[in-house]
């Protein structure tokens, strides 16, 4: 049975949920018209090969120009965190408890929370924010560039690109790598096509809460004054991976791995405290649990959890990286932040989880990585 999620506006209503999704988003770029040379995407969303869904976001040059024009510097500042909450099926609890427990987790357990670390001296330049619109409101999530032959691919959470409550893709999706304090140091990249597993859009299955989005060539806003008024013109900055590098995709890795998680947490803990601003990259380092975890309300059965990470709203879609090399600024992307947990039952969130990246994830990634966007 198809199940949908409902939205908790501004991230307030979902604060008491057990495994809570925390996510947090301009003239026209001078780029050539984009084309699809390997993967053909129809005007309407369709199911591709092997259960991979492809959804056009802004595939034509006119679409790209419209989205680029929408995200003025002022509008970027107005975006807020995006937190969907689930609509329980008859087999789940009607009201999520403070701690969602799975097999083997009979009672809440104490987890020593770690303060989220400040970003490394050289923050990964490929980590950034995605901005988008749902209805009449602007939102944002975390995301990162992932390597592909076309050098144009972004990885984020599925719920940061497809609005389950509306059963459609989000609008005006863009990626800003290296975002900090309202600044887009490496440019803005308009989404071209969204790739995800059909079970996320079709069933709201959070074992498939991941998305890979191809993007157009980036642009940056150059301010100038005309007739005493501040205006902006766009300047091309090239392909995403050429500009900021990328993590390498990896799947099928064992659990119990030392892992670094990056993102832009910003929302409140269940107790109302707000330790983050969402304006700079934060990181959590630790070792993932060796067993898979479940969250029935979210149809999650094979989640990988990192205990002790106190991330809040804004972190969704942020990369999980093993073997991160701060000097080379690279590593292996093995997950994305999907859910946050309150394992101790107290007022603070104290863990995050990702869907397990397996052969199905690789199937989605592989199809997305074939698409050229100009």
N, C-alpha and C positions, 0 to 999 in steps of 0.2 A: 504494500500500500504506500502510495506516495505521501510523504510527510513534508510539511513546510515549516519554516521558522518565522517567528514574528519579531519585529524590531523593538528594542528598548531604547527609546529616544535619548540621545546624549549619553548613553551608557549608564543611566541611573537605575532603571528598573531591574537590570540583570545583576546588580552588585551582590545580591544574596544568593545567586545560583552557585551550585557546587563547582562544576567545571565551567567556568565562565569565559566566553570569548572576549578577548580584549583587543581592540584594534583602534587604531586611530585611522588629507588629502592630503606672451600673452599676446599687437600686430602678428603677423603671420610668418611662420618659419619659411625661409627660402630654400625649399627642398624640391627635388624632382618628384613627379607623380610616382606613387608607390605601386608595386605590382607583386603578384604572388607567382613565383616561378616554379615552385615545387609542389606546394599544397594549394589546392583550389578551395576557396571558401565562398559559399553562396551568400546571397543577400540576407537570407533567413538562417537562423541557427540550425545546424543539422548534426547528426551523429556520424562521425567519421569512421575509419576502420578501427576494429578492435575495441570498440566502446569508448573511443575518444571523442568528446564533443568539441566542436569548433564554433565560436561565436564571433562574428565581426564586430569590432568596436568602432574603429574609424579607418576603414581600409582604403578609402579614396582620398585624393589630395584635398578635395573640398571638405571632406569630413575632418581631416587633420587640421585644416585651417580653422574650421569652426571651433573645434575643441581647444586649439591653441589660443584663439582669441578669447575664449571664455575665461581662462585662468589668468586674469590680471594679477599683479602682485597684491593688490588689495583683497581680492577674493580668496587667494591662498591663505591669507591670515584669518579668514572667517571660518575655515573648516574646523570640524570637531571630531572627536573619536567616534568610531562606529562599532556598536555592540549589538549584534542580533541575539535574540533569546529563542529557545526552542518552543514549539507548540507540541506538548507531550502527546504521544500516541496512547491508546488504551492500555498498552503493556507497560507503560512507565508511570512514575508518580506524577500526580496532577500538579503538585507544588514541589519543586526541587528542594531537597534539604540543604543544609549549610555545607555538608560534605557529601559528595557522591562517592559511594564505595562500590568497588567491583569485587570479583572473586578473590578471596584471600585477604580482603581489607574489611574485616568485620567491624572494626571500631576506628574512629579517628586516631591518628597517631601524631605524636609531637615531631615536628621537623624544625631544626634550628634554622631560622631564616638568616640568609646572608644579605647584607646590603648590596644592591646592585653596584657593580664596579663602575668607576668612571670609564669613559672610552679609552682605548689604548692611546698612547702618545700620538700614534698615527692611526686614526680610526679607519676601518676598511672603507675605501672610497666608493666601493660598489654597493654599500648599504645605504638605503634612503627611504623616502616616503612615497606612497602612492596616494594621489588625491582623486576623488570621484564624487559623483552626485547621485543621491537616491531620493526620488521625489523632488521636493523643492529645497533640500538641504545638502550642504557640502560636508564631506567626511574625509578621513585619512586613515591609512594603515601603514605598517612597515613592509619592506620588501628588499630585494637585492638582485643584482645582475648575476646571471649564471651563464657559463660559457656555451656558445653554440658556434657552428661554422659560419653563420650569418652575422654573428657578433651583435645581436639585437634582442636578447631574451631576458625577461624579468621573471623571478619566482616570488610568489606571495601566497597568502591563504585563499582558498576558493571563495570564502565569504567576503573577501575584499575585492571581488570582481563580479560576483554573481549574487544578486539580491534574492534570496529564496522566498521571502514573503511576497515579493512582486513577481516571482518566477520569470526573471529576466536579468540581463546583464545590467550592471550599473552604468551610469552615463558619464561622459567626459573624463575618462580614465587617463591619468598621466603619472609618470614616474619621475621623481627628482632625486637622483643619487647625491649623497653627501649633504643632504639638507641639514641646516642648522640655523636656529634663531631667525627664521624667516628668509634665509639666504639660499639660493640655488647655485652653488659654486661651479657645478659642472653641467648645468643646463637642464632643460625640461624635455621629456621624451613622451610623445603621445602614443597611447596604446593602439595597435593595429588590429590584432586578433587574439582572442582569449581561447586557450586550450585547457580542458579539464576532463576528468573522468566523468562519464555519463551518470554515475551513481550519485554524484554530489548534486548536480542540477536536478536530476530526476527524483531522488529520494531524500536529499538532505543528509547523506551518509558522511559523517565526519571522519571516517577512515579514509575518505577521499577529499579532505578539505585542503587541497593544494591546487594551484593554478600556475600556468606558464603563459606569459603574455609577450607577444612580439611587439616591438615598438619601432616607430619611424626614427629617422635621423633627428638628433636633438637640436634645440635652439636655446638661446639665452636672450633675455631682455636687456637692451641697451638704452638707458635713459637719455633724453635730450629735452631741451627747452625750445618751445616754439610759441611766439607771441606771448611770452611770459607764463606759459603753461607747461607743466611737466608731462612729457609723453614718453612712449617706449617704442623702439623698433626691434624686430627680431634679427638675430644673427645665428647662422648655422654653426653647430659645434661638432657635427659628424656622427658616426655610429657609437652606440652606447659602450660597447666593450673596448673600442679603440680609445674612448675617453677616460674610462674609470677602471678598466679591468673587469674580472669576473671570478666568482667561485666556480669550481668544477663540480658537476653533478655526480652524485654517487648513490647507489641503491643496494639493498641487500646486506647492509653492514650489520654486524651483531650488536645487540644491546649491551649496556654496561661499558660504554665508551666515554673517555674524556671529551667533553663537548663545550664549545663556546656558543652562546646564544646572544644575538644582537637585536636591538629594536629601539623603539621610541615610546616607552611607557609614559602615560600621562594621567590616567584616570585615578579615581579614588579607590582605596581599599574598602572592604565591607564596613570598617569602623569609621569611615568618612575621611580619614587622613589622606593627604595627597603629597607624597614625597617627590613626585616627578612633574616635569613641565612639558615633556614631549618635544622639546626644542633641540635636543642633542641626542646622539646615539649613546645608549647604555649597553652594558654587557653583563652576562652571568656566565660563570665558568663552573663546571662540576662534572660529575660522572652520572650518566643516565642509569636508571634502574635496569636490572637484568631481566625483569619480566615485563610482559606487555600489560597495560592497564586498560580498563573499560569504563565507559560512561554511558549507560543505557539510554539516558534521555537524549543523547546526541548520536545514537547509533554507533558509538565508538567501541570497537572490540580489540583493536591492536594499536593502542597508543603507546608512544615512547615518552616517558616522563623524566623530567629533571627536577628533583626535589631541592628545596632551599632557594629557589629563584623567586624573588618577590615582585616580579613584573606585574603591571596593571594595564589598564586600557591604553592602547596605542602600540602594544607589542605584537599584536597579531600580524602574521605574515613575515615577521622577521626571521632571518636565516639561522639555522642550527649548523654549525661548522665543526668538523673534526680536522685535526692537523693544521689549525690556523697558524700561518707564518706572518707575524706582524711586519717583518722586514720585507718580505716579498709581497705582502698584502694579498694572500690567497689561501686556499684551503678547500675542503670538500664539503659541498652542501648535502646534508643528509636529512634535513627536515625543515619545517617552518612552524613557528608558534601558532597554535590553533586554539587551545584551551588553557585557562589558568585554574588553579586548584587551591582550596583551603583545606589542607590535610590535617592541620592541628585543631580545626574547629574554632579558632580564635578570630580576631578582628582583622587579621592580615592574610593576604594571599601568600602562598609559600611554595608554589611549584608551577611549572608550565609543562605542556605536552605538545607533541607533534604527531600527525599520522605517520605510520611506519612507511618509509620509502621502499617500495618493493618493485617487482617486475611490472605491475600495473602503472606505477608512477613513472617508471622509465619509459613505458609505452607512450604516455602523454608527453613527456619531455622530448622523446625522439621525434614525434610528429611535429611538435612546435619548433624544434631546432632546425627543421628543414625549410622553413618559410623565409623567403627574402622579403624585405620591406623597402628596398631602395637604398 
